[in-house]
Amino acid sequence: MEKIKKVPERKCVGCNEHRNKNDLWRVVKTKDGEVSLDKTGRAAGRGAYICKDVACLKKAVKAHRLEASFQMQIPKDVYSALENAMAEGQE
Ligand SMILES: [Zn+2]
């Protein structure tokens, strides 16, 4: 049997589909309860993932998926950071 290289997959909070980790942005909640965009994907804490796609961000915002994931209000600047990151990624 051929060995398949496993790429870690995570579920997007926008479209609910599993994707390659590299195609997603990670949002992290640290143990201090701070939520931020984790561009490195390596920050300690609980993570939520979203496609590098504005459409998914919009869906997630509308359905309050990040709020549901982290059980807290998400600061506006987290959403702005995601928007900026996605705008950059589309260049
Ligand atoms: Zn998505």
PDB file of the backbone (N, CA, C, O) and the ligand in Angstrom, with CONECT records:
HET     ZN  A 101       1
ATOM      1  N   MET A   1       0.831  -1.211   0.000  1.00  0.00           N
ATOM      2  CA  MET A   1       0.000   0.000   0.000  1.00  0.00           C
ATOM      3  C   MET A   1       0.864   1.259   0.000  1.00  0.00           C
ATOM      4  O   MET A   1       1.871   1.353   0.703  1.00  0.00           O
ATOM      5  N   GLU A   2       0.449   2.183  -0.784  1.00  0.00           N
ATOM      6  CA  GLU A   2       1.198   3.423  -0.873  1.00  0.00           C
ATOM      7  C   GLU A   2       0.928   4.280   0.362  1.00  0.00           C
ATOM      8  O   GLU A   2      -0.190   4.358   0.871  1.00  0.00           O
ATOM      9  N   LYS A   3       1.982   4.903   0.809  1.00  0.00           N
ATOM     10  CA  LYS A   3       1.818   5.744   1.991  1.00  0.00           C
ATOM     11  C   LYS A   3       1.331   7.139   1.581  1.00  0.00           C
ATOM     12  O   LYS A   3       1.965   7.827   0.782  1.00  0.00           O
ATOM     13  N   ILE A   4       0.216   7.524   2.137  1.00  0.00           N
ATOM     14  CA  ILE A   4      -0.306   8.850   1.813  1.00  0.00           C
ATOM     15  C   ILE A   4       0.190   9.847   2.848  1.00  0.00           C
ATOM     16  O   ILE A   4       0.052   9.647   4.054  1.00  0.00           O
ATOM     17  N   LYS A   5       0.763  10.914   2.345  1.00  0.00           N
ATOM     18  CA  LYS A   5       1.262  11.946   3.252  1.00  0.00           C
ATOM     19  C   LYS A   5       0.076  12.689   3.839  1.00  0.00           C
ATOM     20  O   LYS A   5      -0.779  13.215   3.126  1.00  0.00           O
ATOM     21  N   LYS A   6       0.057  12.714   5.136  1.00  0.00           N
ATOM     22  CA  LYS A   6      -1.096  13.339   5.782  1.00  0.00           C
ATOM     23  C   LYS A   6      -0.894  14.841   5.970  1.00  0.00           C
ATOM     24  O   LYS A   6       0.049  15.288   6.624  1.00  0.00           O
ATOM     25  N   VAL A   7      -1.790  15.586   5.388  1.00  0.00           N
ATOM     26  CA  VAL A   7      -1.782  17.029   5.599  1.00  0.00           C
ATOM     27  C   VAL A   7      -2.824  17.329   6.668  1.00  0.00           C
ATOM     28  O   VAL A   7      -3.978  16.916   6.553  1.00  0.00           O
ATOM     29  N   PRO A   8      -2.412  18.049   7.705  1.00  0.00           N
ATOM     30  CA  PRO A   8      -3.405  18.311   8.745  1.00  0.00           C
ATOM     31  C   PRO A   8      -4.571  19.120   8.200  1.00  0.00           C
ATOM     32  O   PRO A   8      -4.384  20.104   7.485  1.00  0.00           O
ATOM     33  N   GLU A   9      -5.758  18.693   8.546  1.00  0.00           N
ATOM     34  CA  GLU A   9      -6.946  19.389   8.085  1.00  0.00           C
ATOM     35  C   GLU A   9      -7.716  19.965   9.254  1.00  0.00           C
ATOM     36  O   GLU A   9      -7.766  19.390  10.342  1.00  0.00           O
ATOM     37  N   ARG A  10      -8.303  21.095   9.003  1.00  0.00           N
ATOM     38  CA  ARG A  10      -9.118  21.743  10.022  1.00  0.00           C
ATOM     39  C   ARG A  10     -10.421  22.199   9.401  1.00  0.00           C
ATOM     40  O   ARG A  10     -10.513  22.389   8.188  1.00  0.00           O
ATOM     41  N   LYS A  11     -11.416  22.371  10.231  1.00  0.00           N
ATOM     42  CA  LYS A  11     -12.721  22.779   9.726  1.00  0.00           C
ATOM     43  C   LYS A  11     -12.874  24.291   9.759  1.00  0.00           C
ATOM     44  O   LYS A  11     -12.597  24.943  10.766  1.00  0.00           O
ATOM     45  N   CYS A  12     -13.321  24.830   8.636  1.00  0.00           N
ATOM     46  CA  CYS A  12     -13.545  26.271   8.543  1.00  0.00           C
ATOM     47  C   CYS A  12     -14.840  26.634   9.270  1.00  0.00           C
ATOM     48  O   CYS A  12     -15.853  25.948   9.133  1.00  0.00           O
ATOM     49  N   VAL A  13     -14.793  27.727  10.049  1.00  0.00           N
ATOM     50  CA  VAL A  13     -15.993  28.131  10.778  1.00  0.00           C
ATOM     51  C   VAL A  13     -16.989  28.842   9.862  1.00  0.00           C
ATOM     52  O   VAL A  13     -18.125  29.104  10.255  1.00  0.00           O
ATOM     53  N   GLY A  14     -16.557  29.149   8.642  1.00  0.00           N
ATOM     54  CA  GLY A  14     -17.461  29.812   7.694  1.00  0.00           C
ATOM     55  C   GLY A  14     -18.252  28.810   6.878  1.00  0.00           C
ATOM     56  O   GLY A  14     -19.480  28.768   6.962  1.00  0.00           O
ATOM     57  N   CYS A  15     -17.551  27.992   6.079  1.00  0.00           N
ATOM     58  CA  CYS A  15     -18.241  27.069   5.176  1.00  0.00           C
ATOM     59  C   CYS A  15     -18.387  25.672   5.778  1.00  0.00           C
ATOM     60  O   CYS A  15     -19.054  24.814   5.200  1.00  0.00           O
ATOM     61  N   ASN A  16     -17.759  25.438   6.954  1.00  0.00           N
ATOM     62  CA  ASN A  16     -17.876  24.139   7.620  1.00  0.00           C
ATOM     63  C   ASN A  16     -17.191  22.998   6.883  1.00  0.00           C
ATOM     64  O   ASN A  16     -17.463  21.828   7.153  1.00  0.00           O
ATOM     65  N   GLU A  17     -16.310  23.330   5.964  1.00  0.00           N
ATOM     66  CA  GLU A  17     -15.626  22.268   5.241  1.00  0.00           C
ATOM     67  C   GLU A  17     -14.227  22.069   5.777  1.00  0.00           C
ATOM     68  O   GLU A  17     -13.598  22.997   6.286  1.00  0.00           O
ATOM     69  N   HIS A  18     -13.750  20.845   5.654  1.00  0.00           N
ATOM     70  CA  HIS A  18     -12.400  20.559   6.094  1.00  0.00           C
ATOM     71  C   HIS A  18     -11.411  20.951   5.010  1.00  0.00           C
ATOM     72  O   HIS A  18     -11.592  20.636   3.834  1.00  0.00           O
ATOM     73  N   ARG A  19     -10.385  21.631   5.422  1.00  0.00           N
ATOM     74  CA  ARG A  19      -9.393  22.082   4.453  1.00  0.00           C
ATOM     75  C   ARG A  19      -7.996  21.902   5.006  1.00  0.00           C
ATOM     76  O   ARG A  19      -7.771  21.768   6.209  1.00  0.00           O
ATOM     77  N   ASN A  20      -7.069  21.906   4.063  1.00  0.00           N
ATOM     78  CA  ASN A  20      -5.656  21.916   4.410  1.00  0.00           C
ATOM     79  C   ASN A  20      -5.381  23.102   5.333  1.00  0.00           C
ATOM     80  O   ASN A  20      -5.797  24.229   5.065  1.00  0.00           O
ATOM     81  N   LYS A  21      -4.684  22.827   6.404  1.00  0.00           N
ATOM     82  CA  LYS A  21      -4.372  23.867   7.382  1.00  0.00           C
ATOM     83  C   LYS A  21      -3.744  25.109   6.759  1.00  0.00           C
ATOM     84  O   LYS A  21      -3.959  26.230   7.220  1.00  0.00           O
ATOM     85  N   ASN A  22      -2.971  24.889   5.711  1.00  0.00           N
ATOM     86  CA  ASN A  22      -2.285  26.014   5.065  1.00  0.00           C
ATOM     87  C   ASN A  22      -3.237  26.948   4.333  1.00  0.00           C
ATOM     88  O   ASN A  22      -2.875  28.077   4.003  1.00  0.00           O
ATOM     89  N   ASP A  23      -4.450  26.480   4.082  1.00  0.00           N
ATOM     90  CA  ASP A  23      -5.417  27.312   3.370  1.00  0.00           C
ATOM     91  C   ASP A  23      -6.340  28.052   4.327  1.00  0.00           C
ATOM     92  O   ASP A  23      -7.304  28.700   3.918  1.00  0.00           O
ATOM     93  N   LEU A  24      -6.022  27.938   5.601  1.00  0.00           N
ATOM     94  CA  LEU A  24      -6.894  28.549   6.609  1.00  0.00           C
ATOM     95  C   LEU A  24      -6.123  29.536   7.479  1.00  0.00           C
ATOM     96  O   LEU A  24      -4.921  29.386   7.701  1.00  0.00           O
ATOM     97  N   TRP A  25      -6.827  30.528   7.956  1.00  0.00           N
ATOM     98  CA  TRP A  25      -6.268  31.378   8.993  1.00  0.00           C
ATOM     99  C   TRP A  25      -6.663  30.800  10.338  1.00  0.00           C
ATOM    100  O   TRP A  25      -7.753  30.253  10.503  1.00  0.00           O
ATOM    101  N   ARG A  26      -5.780  30.927  11.272  1.00  0.00           N
ATOM    102  CA  ARG A  26      -6.089  30.446  12.613  1.00  0.00           C
ATOM    103  C   ARG A  26      -6.372  31.636  13.518  1.00  0.00           C
ATOM    104  O   ARG A  26      -5.624  32.614  13.539  1.00  0.00           O
ATOM    105  N   VAL A  27      -7.445  31.536  14.249  1.00  0.00           N
ATOM    106  CA  VAL A  27      -7.747  32.522  15.279  1.00  0.00           C
ATOM    107  C   VAL A  27      -7.549  31.798  16.597  1.00  0.00           C
ATOM    108  O   VAL A  27      -8.019  30.674  16.774  1.00  0.00           O
ATOM    109  N   VAL A  28      -6.864  32.434  17.508  1.00  0.00           N
ATOM    110  CA  VAL A  28      -6.528  31.741  18.741  1.00  0.00           C
ATOM    111  C   VAL A  28      -7.060  32.478  19.961  1.00  0.00           C
ATOM    112  O   VAL A  28      -7.084  33.708  20.011  1.00  0.00           O
ATOM    113  N   LYS A  29      -7.482  31.695  20.935  1.00  0.00           N
ATOM    114  CA  LYS A  29      -7.850  32.262  22.229  1.00  0.00           C
ATOM    115  C   LYS A  29      -6.835  31.763  23.238  1.00  0.00           C
ATOM    116  O   LYS A  29      -6.729  30.562  23.487  1.00  0.00           O
ATOM    117  N   THR A  30      -6.099  32.681  23.808  1.00  0.00           N
ATOM    118  CA  THR A  30      -5.072  32.291  24.766  1.00  0.00           C
ATOM    119  C   THR A  30      -5.717  31.945  26.100  1.00  0.00           C
ATOM    120  O   THR A  30      -6.914  32.146  26.305  1.00  0.00           O
ATOM    121  N   LYS A  31      -4.896  31.422  26.995  1.00  0.00           N
ATOM    122  CA  LYS A  31      -5.464  31.043  28.288  1.00  0.00           C
ATOM    123  C   LYS A  31      -5.873  32.265  29.106  1.00  0.00           C
ATOM    124  O   LYS A  31      -6.610  32.153  30.086  1.00  0.00           O
ATOM    125  N   ASP A  32      -5.385  33.431  28.692  1.00  0.00           N
ATOM    126  CA  ASP A  32      -5.815  34.657  29.351  1.00  0.00           C
ATOM    127  C   ASP A  32      -7.144  35.174  28.794  1.00  0.00           C
ATOM    128  O   ASP A  32      -7.655  36.204  29.235  1.00  0.00           O
ATOM    129  N   GLY A  33      -7.691  34.450  27.828  1.00  0.00           N
ATOM    130  CA  GLY A  33      -8.978  34.845  27.286  1.00  0.00           C
ATOM    131  C   GLY A  33      -8.900  35.903  26.203  1.00  0.00           C
ATOM    132  O   GLY A  33      -9.892  36.557  25.882  1.00  0.00           O
ATOM    133  N   GLU A  34      -7.695  36.064  25.636  1.00  0.00           N
ATOM    134  CA  GLU A  34      -7.569  37.041  24.558  1.00  0.00           C
ATOM    135  C   GLU A  34      -7.633  36.361  23.208  1.00  0.00           C
ATOM    136  O   GLU A  34      -6.985  35.342  22.970  1.00  0.00           O
ATOM    137  N   VAL A  35      -8.425  36.945  22.334  1.00  0.00           N
ATOM    138  CA  VAL A  35      -8.575  36.374  21.002  1.00  0.00           C
ATOM    139  C   VAL A  35      -7.794  37.217  20.005  1.00  0.00           C
ATOM    140  O   VAL A  35      -7.872  38.445  20.018  1.00  0.00           O
ATOM    141  N   SER A  36      -7.047  36.550  19.149  1.00  0.00           N
ATOM    142  CA  SER A  36      -6.330  37.290  18.112  1.00  0.00           C
ATOM    143  C   SER A  36      -6.090  36.411  16.900  1.00  0.00           C
ATOM    144  O   SER A  36      -6.215  35.187  16.955  1.00  0.00           O
ATOM    145  N   LEU A  37      -5.745  37.064  15.812  1.00  0.00           N
ATOM    146  CA  LEU A  37      -5.398  36.335  14.601  1.00  0.00           C
ATOM    147  C   LEU A  37      -3.993  35.778  14.771  1.00  0.00           C
ATOM    148  O   LEU A  37      -3.056  36.510  15.090  1.00  0.00           O
ATOM    149  N   ASP A  38      -3.860  34.489  14.557  1.00  0.00           N
ATOM    150  CA  ASP A  38      -2.580  33.832  14.745  1.00  0.00           C
ATOM    151  C   ASP A  38      -1.992  33.499  13.383  1.00  0.00           C
ATOM    152  O   ASP A  38      -2.240  32.430  12.825  1.00  0.00           O
ATOM    153  N   LYS A  39      -1.211  34.433  12.861  1.00  0.00           N
ATOM    154  CA  LYS A  39      -0.697  34.239  11.501  1.00  0.00           C
ATOM    155  C   LYS A  39       0.328  33.110  11.414  1.00  0.00           C
ATOM    156  O   LYS A  39       0.502  32.515  10.351  1.00  0.00           O
ATOM    157  N   THR A  40       0.999  32.814  12.512  1.00  0.00           N
ATOM    158  CA  THR A  40       1.993  31.753  12.493  1.00  0.00           C
ATOM    159  C   THR A  40       1.336  30.371  12.590  1.00  0.00           C
ATOM    160  O   THR A  40       1.912  29.368  12.169  1.00  0.00           O
ATOM    161  N   GLY A  41       0.117  30.338  13.153  1.00  0.00           N
ATOM    162  CA  GLY A  41      -0.571  29.065  13.347  1.00  0.00           C
ATOM    163  C   GLY A  41       0.020  28.258  14.487  1.00  0.00           C
ATOM    164  O   GLY A  41      -0.291  27.077  14.638  1.00  0.00           O
ATOM    165  N   ARG A  42       0.861  28.877  15.282  1.00  0.00           N
ATOM    166  CA  ARG A  42       1.560  28.118  16.324  1.00  0.00           C
ATOM    167  C   ARG A  42       1.347  28.656  17.729  1.00  0.00           C
ATOM    168  O   ARG A  42       1.904  28.128  18.692  1.00  0.00           O
ATOM    169  N   ALA A  43       0.546  29.701  17.850  1.00  0.00           N
ATOM    170  CA  ALA A  43       0.336  30.285  19.168  1.00  0.00           C
ATOM    171  C   ALA A  43      -0.382  29.293  20.081  1.00  0.00           C
ATOM    172  O   ALA A  43      -1.225  28.515  19.635  1.00  0.00           O
ATOM    173  N   ALA A  44      -0.036  29.336  21.348  1.00  0.00           N
ATOM    174  CA  ALA A  44      -0.659  28.432  22.305  1.00  0.00           C
ATOM    175  C   ALA A  44      -2.082  28.889  22.584  1.00  0.00           C
ATOM    176  O   ALA A  44      -2.367  30.085  22.645  1.00  0.00           O
ATOM    177  N   GLY A  45      -2.953  27.931  22.748  1.00  0.00           N
ATOM    178  CA  GLY A  45      -4.334  28.258  23.065  1.00  0.00           C
ATOM    179  C   GLY A  45      -5.288  27.504  22.171  1.00  0.00           C
ATOM    180  O   GLY A  45      -4.886  26.687  21.342  1.00  0.00           O
ATOM    181  N   ARG A  46      -6.563  27.795  22.358  1.00  0.00           N
ATOM    182  CA  ARG A  46      -7.588  27.116  21.593  1.00  0.00           C
ATOM    183  C   ARG A  46      -7.751  27.825  20.258  1.00  0.00           C
ATOM    184  O   ARG A  46      -7.819  29.053  20.207  1.00  0.00           O
ATOM    185  N   GLY A  47      -7.813  27.069  19.198  1.00  0.00           N
ATOM    186  CA  GLY A  47      -7.885  27.685  17.885  1.00  0.00           C
ATOM    187  C   GLY A  47      -9.192  27.460  17.156  1.00  0.00           C
ATOM    188  O   GLY A  47      -9.890  26.472  17.382  1.00  0.00           O
ATOM    189  N   ALA A  48      -9.510  28.395  16.280  1.00  0.00           N
ATOM    190  CA  ALA A  48     -10.607  28.221  15.337  1.00  0.00           C
ATOM    191  C   ALA A  48     -10.036  28.566  13.968  1.00  0.00           C
ATOM    192  O   ALA A  48      -9.132  29.394  13.854  1.00  0.00           O
ATOM    193  N   TYR A  49     -10.557  27.941  12.955  1.00  0.00           N
ATOM    194  CA  TYR A  49      -9.964  28.110  11.630  1.00  0.00           C
ATOM    195  C   TYR A  49     -10.974  28.642  10.643  1.00  0.00           C
ATOM    196  O   TYR A  49     -12.165  28.334  10.705  1.00  0.00           O
ATOM    197  N   ILE A  50     -10.462  29.456   9.724  1.00  0.00           N
ATOM    198  CA  ILE A  50     -11.335  30.010   8.692  1.00  0.00           C
ATOM    199  C   ILE A  50     -10.572  30.101   7.374  1.00  0.00           C
ATOM    200  O   ILE A  50      -9.397  30.467   7.349  1.00  0.00           O
ATOM    201  N   CYS A  51     -11.254  29.765   6.278  1.00  0.00           N
ATOM    202  CA  CYS A  51     -10.617  29.825   4.957  1.00  0.00           C
ATOM    203  C   CYS A  51     -10.068  31.219   4.703  1.00  0.00           C
ATOM    204  O   CYS A  51     -10.552  32.208   5.252  1.00  0.00           O
ATOM    205  N   LYS A  52      -9.048  31.272   3.860  1.00  0.00           N
ATOM    206  CA  LYS A  52      -8.522  32.581   3.472  1.00  0.00           C
ATOM    207  C   LYS A  52      -9.425  33.143   2.382  1.00  0.00           C
ATOM    208  O   LYS A  52      -9.002  33.391   1.253  1.00  0.00           O
ATOM    209  N   ASP A  53     -10.654  33.330   2.755  1.00  0.00           N
ATOM    210  CA  ASP A  53     -11.673  33.730   1.802  1.00  0.00           C
ATOM    211  C   ASP A  53     -12.677  34.652   2.504  1.00  0.00           C
ATOM    212  O   ASP A  53     -13.251  34.297   3.533  1.00  0.00           O
ATOM    213  N   VAL A  54     -12.871  35.828   1.933  1.00  0.00           N
ATOM    214  CA  VAL A  54     -13.765  36.802   2.548  1.00  0.00           C
ATOM    215  C   VAL A  54     -15.184  36.263   2.683  1.00  0.00           C
ATOM    216  O   VAL A  54     -15.890  36.595   3.635  1.00  0.00           O
ATOM    217  N   ALA A  55     -15.597  35.438   1.740  1.00  0.00           N
ATOM    218  CA  ALA A  55     -16.948  34.876   1.793  1.00  0.00           C
ATOM    219  C   ALA A  55     -17.141  34.064   3.065  1.00  0.00           C
ATOM    220  O   ALA A  55     -18.203  34.122   3.685  1.00  0.00           O
ATOM    221  N   CYS A  56     -16.121  33.309   3.456  1.00  0.00           N
ATOM    222  CA  CYS A  56     -16.203  32.510   4.674  1.00  0.00           C
ATOM    223  C   CYS A  56     -16.195  33.400   5.906  1.00  0.00           C
ATOM    224  O   CYS A  56     -16.881  33.123   6.890  1.00  0.00           O
ATOM    225  N   LEU A  57     -15.422  34.460   5.844  1.00  0.00           N
ATOM    226  CA  LEU A  57     -15.396  35.397   6.961  1.00  0.00           C
ATOM    227  C   LEU A  57     -16.783  35.997   7.159  1.00  0.00           C
ATOM    228  O   LEU A  57     -17.275  36.094   8.284  1.00  0.00           O
ATOM    229  N   LYS A  58     -17.403  36.395   6.060  1.00  0.00           N
ATOM    230  CA  LYS A  58     -18.742  36.986   6.147  1.00  0.00           C
ATOM    231  C   LYS A  58     -19.740  36.019   6.755  1.00  0.00           C
ATOM    232  O   LYS A  58     -20.558  36.388   7.597  1.00  0.00           O
ATOM    233  N   LYS A  59     -19.655  34.767   6.307  1.00  0.00           N
ATOM    234  CA  LYS A  59     -20.564  33.744   6.845  1.00  0.00           C
ATOM    235  C   LYS A  59     -20.340  33.566   8.336  1.00  0.00           C
ATOM    236  O   LYS A  59     -21.290  33.482   9.115  1.00  0.00           O
ATOM    237  N   ALA A  60     -19.073  33.509   8.721  1.00  0.00           N
ATOM    238  CA  ALA A  60     -18.731  33.290  10.127  1.00  0.00           C
ATOM    239  C   ALA A  60     -19.209  34.458  10.993  1.00  0.00           C
ATOM    240  O   ALA A  60     -19.698  34.265  12.106  1.00  0.00           O
ATOM    241  N   VAL A  61     -19.058  35.666  10.460  1.00  0.00           N
ATOM    242  CA  VAL A  61     -19.489  36.851  11.204  1.00  0.00           C
ATOM    243  C   VAL A  61     -21.000  36.829  11.382  1.00  0.00           C
ATOM    244  O   VAL A  61     -21.521  37.041  12.477  1.00  0.00           O
ATOM    245  N   LYS A  62     -21.681  36.570  10.288  1.00  0.00           N
ATOM    246  CA  LYS A  62     -23.137  36.589  10.279  1.00  0.00           C
ATOM    247  C   LYS A  62     -23.725  35.562  11.242  1.00  0.00           C
ATOM    248  O   LYS A  62     -24.710  35.830  11.931  1.00  0.00           O
ATOM    249  N   ALA A  63     -23.111  34.391  11.279  1.00  0.00           N
ATOM    250  CA  ALA A  63     -23.633  33.311  12.118  1.00  0.00           C
ATOM    251  C   ALA A  63     -22.989  33.299  13.504  1.00  0.00           C
ATOM    252  O   ALA A  63     -23.268  32.415  14.314  1.00  0.00           O
ATOM    253  N   HIS A  64     -22.133  34.274  13.770  1.00  0.00           N
ATOM    254  CA  HIS A  64     -21.438  34.367  15.067  1.00  0.00           C
ATOM    255  C   HIS A  64     -20.708  33.083  15.419  1.00  0.00           C
ATOM    256  O   HIS A  64     -20.737  32.628  16.562  1.00  0.00           O
ATOM    257  N   ARG A  65     -20.062  32.518  14.435  1.00  0.00           N
ATOM    258  CA  ARG A  65     -19.391  31.237  14.631  1.00  0.00           C
ATOM    259  C   ARG A  65     -18.180  31.335  15.553  1.00  0.00           C
ATOM    260  O   ARG A  65     -17.920  30.438  16.354  1.00  0.00           O
ATOM    261  N   LEU A  66     -17.448  32.432  15.427  1.00  0.00           N
ATOM    262  CA  LEU A  66     -16.277  32.561  16.301  1.00  0.00           C
ATOM    263  C   LEU A  66     -16.733  32.765  17.741  1.00  0.00           C
ATOM    264  O   LEU A  66     -16.146  32.217  18.674  1.00  0.00           O
ATOM    265  N   GLU A  67     -17.778  33.553  17.907  1.00  0.00           N
ATOM    266  CA  GLU A  67     -18.328  33.756  19.251  1.00  0.00           C
ATOM    267  C   GLU A  67     -18.742  32.412  19.853  1.00  0.00           C
ATOM    268  O   GLU A  67     -18.485  32.130  21.023  1.00  0.00           O
ATOM    269  N   ALA A  68     -19.388  31.593  19.022  1.00  0.00           N
ATOM    270  CA  ALA A  68     -19.845  30.292  19.495  1.00  0.00           C
ATOM    271  C   ALA A  68     -18.661  29.391  19.841  1.00  0.00           C
ATOM    272  O   ALA A  68     -18.681  28.675  20.842  1.00  0.00           O
ATOM    273  N   SER A  69     -17.646  29.438  19.010  1.00  0.00           N
ATOM    274  CA  SER A  69     -16.459  28.616  19.221  1.00  0.00           C
ATOM    275  C   SER A  69     -15.754  28.944  20.523  1.00  0.00           C
ATOM    276  O   SER A  69     -15.351  28.061  21.281  1.00  0.00           O
ATOM    277  N   PHE A  70     -15.617  30.237  20.757  1.00  0.00           N
ATOM    278  CA  PHE A  70     -14.830  30.670  21.908  1.00  0.00           C
ATOM    279  C   PHE A  70     -15.690  31.039  23.112  1.00  0.00           C
ATOM    280  O   PHE A  70     -15.168  31.353  24.182  1.00  0.00           O
ATOM    281  N   GLN A  71     -17.006  31.001  22.935  1.00  0.00           N
ATOM    282  CA  GLN A  71     -17.920  31.325  24.037  1.00  0.00           C
ATOM    283  C   GLN A  71     -17.662  32.720  24.595  1.00  0.00           C
ATOM    284  O   GLN A  71     -17.667  32.930  25.808  1.00  0.00           O
ATOM    285  N   MET A  72     -17.437  33.665  23.689  1.00  0.00           N
ATOM    286  CA  MET A  72     -17.207  35.038  24.139  1.00  0.00           C
ATOM    287  C   MET A  72     -17.396  36.003  22.975  1.00  0.00           C
ATOM    288  O   MET A  72     -17.488  35.596  21.817  1.00  0.00           O
ATOM    289  N   GLN A  73     -17.451  37.281  23.306  1.00  0.00           N
ATOM    290  CA  GLN A  73     -17.506  38.304  22.276  1.00  0.00           C
ATOM    291  C   GLN A  73     -16.155  38.382  21.569  1.00  0.00           C
ATOM    292  O   GLN A  73     -15.105  38.280  22.203  1.00  0.00           O
ATOM    293  N   ILE A  74     -16.195  38.561  20.272  1.00  0.00           N
ATOM    294  CA  ILE A  74     -14.953  38.692  19.519  1.00  0.00           C
ATOM    295  C   ILE A  74     -14.717  40.178  19.248  1.00  0.00           C
ATOM    296  O   ILE A  74     -15.561  40.845  18.650  1.00  0.00           O
ATOM    297  N   PRO A  75     -13.566  40.695  19.691  1.00  0.00           N
ATOM    298  CA  PRO A  75     -13.294  42.107  19.464  1.00  0.00           C
ATOM    299  C   PRO A  75     -13.287  42.443  17.972  1.00  0.00           C
ATOM    300  O   PRO A  75     -12.860  41.645  17.137  1.00  0.00           O
ATOM    301  N   LYS A  76     -13.773  43.652  17.663  1.00  0.00           N
ATOM    302  CA  LYS A  76     -13.847  44.077  16.258  1.00  0.00           C
ATOM    303  C   LYS A  76     -12.497  44.017  15.568  1.00  0.00           C
ATOM    304  O   LYS A  76     -12.416  43.724  14.375  1.00  0.00           O
ATOM    305  N   ASP A  77     -11.428  44.297  16.321  1.00  0.00           N
ATOM    306  CA  ASP A  77     -10.123  44.340  15.651  1.00  0.00           C
ATOM    307  C   ASP A  77      -9.658  42.965  15.189  1.00  0.00           C
ATOM    308  O   ASP A  77      -8.803  42.853  14.310  1.00  0.00           O
ATOM    309  N   VAL A  78     -10.226  41.915  15.789  1.00  0.00           N
ATOM    310  CA  VAL A  78      -9.905  40.572  15.304  1.00  0.00           C
ATOM    311  C   VAL A  78     -10.486  40.397  13.903  1.00  0.00           C
ATOM    312  O   VAL A  78      -9.840  39.854  13.007  1.00  0.00           O
ATOM    313  N   TYR A  79     -11.716  40.870  13.738  1.00  0.00           N
ATOM    314  CA  TYR A  79     -12.334  40.778  12.416  1.00  0.00           C
ATOM    315  C   TYR A  79     -11.607  41.661  11.408  1.00  0.00           C
ATOM    316  O   TYR A  79     -11.425  41.274  10.254  1.00  0.00           O
ATOM    317  N   SER A  80     -11.191  42.851  11.847  1.00  0.00           N
ATOM    318  CA  SER A  80     -10.449  43.723  10.924  1.00  0.00           C
ATOM    319  C   SER A  80      -9.141  43.070  10.514  1.00  0.00           C
ATOM    320  O   SER A  80      -8.742  43.123   9.351  1.00  0.00           O
ATOM    321  N   ALA A  81      -8.476  42.449  11.490  1.00  0.00           N
ATOM    322  CA  ALA A  81      -7.201  41.783  11.194  1.00  0.00           C
ATOM    323  C   ALA A  81      -7.417  40.675  10.168  1.00  0.00           C
ATOM    324  O   ALA A  81      -6.607  40.495   9.258  1.00  0.00           O
ATOM    325  N   LEU A  82      -8.508  39.939  10.319  1.00  0.00           N
ATOM    326  CA  LEU A  82      -8.811  38.864   9.371  1.00  0.00           C
ATOM    327  C   LEU A  82      -9.088  39.437   7.984  1.00  0.00           C
ATOM    328  O   LEU A  82      -8.606  38.922   6.976  1.00  0.00           O
ATOM    329  N   GLU A  83      -9.878  40.519   7.952  1.00  0.00           N
ATOM    330  CA  GLU A  83     -10.179  41.153   6.663  1.00  0.00           C
ATOM    331  C   GLU A  83      -8.900  41.599   5.979  1.00  0.00           C
ATOM    332  O   GLU A  83      -8.709  41.375   4.783  1.00  0.00           O
ATOM    333  N   ASN A  84      -8.021  42.235   6.754  1.00  0.00           N
ATOM    334  CA  ASN A  84      -6.758  42.700   6.186  1.00  0.00           C
ATOM    335  C   ASN A  84      -5.918  41.545   5.688  1.00  0.00           C
ATOM    336  O   ASN A  84      -5.340  41.598   4.603  1.00  0.00           O
ATOM    337  N   ALA A  85      -5.857  40.498   6.499  1.00  0.00           N
ATOM    338  CA  ALA A  85      -5.049  39.337   6.128  1.00  0.00           C
ATOM    339  C   ALA A  85      -5.576  38.726   4.827  1.00  0.00           C
ATOM    340  O   ALA A  85      -4.797  38.304   3.972  1.00  0.00           O
ATOM    341  N   MET A  86      -6.881  38.685   4.687  1.00  0.00           N
ATOM    342  CA  MET A  86      -7.469  38.108   3.483  1.00  0.00           C
ATOM    343  C   MET A  86      -7.251  38.998   2.274  1.00  0.00           C
ATOM    344  O   MET A  86      -7.027  38.514   1.165  1.00  0.00           O
ATOM    345  N   ALA A  87      -7.317  40.299   2.494  1.00  0.00           N
ATOM    346  CA  ALA A  87      -7.072  41.233   1.396  1.00  0.00           C
ATOM    347  C   ALA A  87      -5.629  41.074   0.904  1.00  0.00           C
ATOM    348  O   ALA A  87      -5.368  41.069  -0.299  1.00  0.00           O
ATOM    349  N   GLU A  88      -4.708  40.944   1.850  1.00  0.00           N
ATOM    350  CA  GLU A  88      -3.297  40.746   1.482  1.00  0.00           C
ATOM    351  C   GLU A  88      -3.115  39.467   0.694  1.00  0.00           C
ATOM    352  O   GLU A  88      -2.397  39.428  -0.306  1.00  0.00           O
ATOM    353  N   GLY A  89      -3.787  38.406   1.167  1.00  0.00           N
ATOM    354  CA  GLY A  89      -3.639  37.103   0.553  1.00  0.00           C
ATOM    355  C   GLY A  89      -4.148  37.036  -0.875  1.00  0.00           C
ATOM    356  O   GLY A  89      -3.794  36.135  -1.636  1.00  0.00           O
ATOM    357  N   GLN A  90      -4.981  38.002  -1.227  1.00  0.00           N
ATOM    358  CA  GLN A  90      -5.580  37.948  -2.565  1.00  0.00           C
ATOM    359  C   GLN A  90      -4.777  38.717  -3.601  1.00  0.00           C
ATOM    360  O   GLN A  90      -5.143  38.754  -4.776  1.00  0.00           O
ATOM    361  N   GLU A  91      -3.701  39.319  -3.175  1.00  0.00           N
ATOM    362  CA  GLU A  91      -2.905  40.110  -4.120  1.00  0.00           C
ATOM    363  C   GLU A  91      -2.240  39.217  -5.162  1.00  0.00           C
ATOM    364  O   GLU A  91      -1.531  39.713  -6.037  1.00  0.00           O
TER     365      GLU A  91
HETATM  366 ZN    ZN A 101     -14.484  28.223   4.504  1.00  0.00          ZN2+
END
